[in-house]
Amino acid sequence: MILKSIVFPALAFLLVYFVKPAEYIALFIIMGSVMPVDSVIAIVYPPHENIQKIVTGGILLSSLASILVLPVFMGVYGELYVW
């Protein structure tokens, strides 16, 4: 969860910072790295109850972490590209 919620957005930020792509591409990269894990994953996994609990718990934690991480990285994006 930490990898998806903190490390990937940090790597995406570094990529955007050093490569300096167009504004809409940078927004796509940062938003894609910060968004939580897709909830469809819980449907794809086998219906074993133990695995389902682990998968849905991971989705929940990823979603909660994105609530904290999204404003931080979008604020950084705003400092780089807006105004």
N, C-alpha and C positions, 0 to 999 in steps of 0.2 A: 504494500500500500504506500509506503514511504517513497518507493521508487517511482510509482505512477504519480503521486501527488506532489512531490517536491523535486525529485531529481530530474524527471523528464521536462517539467516546466523550466527548471533552471538551465538545462541544456538547450532548450528551445530559445530561451531568452539570450543565451550566449551566441547561438547561431544567428539570431536576428540582429544582435548588437554588432557582430563582426562582419556579417555578410551584407547587412543593410538592404534587404529586398524592398520591393514596392510596398506601400502602406497596407494594401489589402492582402498581400501575400504574408506579410508579417503578422497581421491580425489573424489570419487563418492558421498560421503555425502556432501562435501563442494560445489561441482559443482551443485548438485541437489538443494541445498538450495539457491544458488545465482542466478540461471537461472530465467528469467522472466516467467510470467504466460503464459500458452499455448494459442496460438491464436485461437485454434479450439473452445474455449469456446464461442466465438462470433457466431459461426455457430450453436451451440447447443441451445443457448437461444432463446426464442420466438421472432418472427419477429416484435414485437412492436417497433416502432421507438425510443421511449424514453429509453426503456431498452437497445436496441442495442447501443445507444450513450453512455450510462453509462458504459456498458461492454467494448466497444472498447476504451473508455477513460481510463479505468482502465488498460487495456492491454498496452496502450501507455505509461502511467506513470510507470508501472512496468518495461517495457523495457528500458525506459530512466534511471530509478533508477539503474537498473542492470549494465548499462554502467559505473556508478560510483562505485558501490559496488563490482563488479566482480574483478577488479584489486587489490583492497584492500585485500579482503579475499584470493585471490590466492597468493598475496605476503606473507601473514601470513602463508599460507600452505607451501609455498616455504621455509620459515624460519624454519618451524617445521620438514619437511621431506626431503628436498633436501640439500645435502652436510652436 
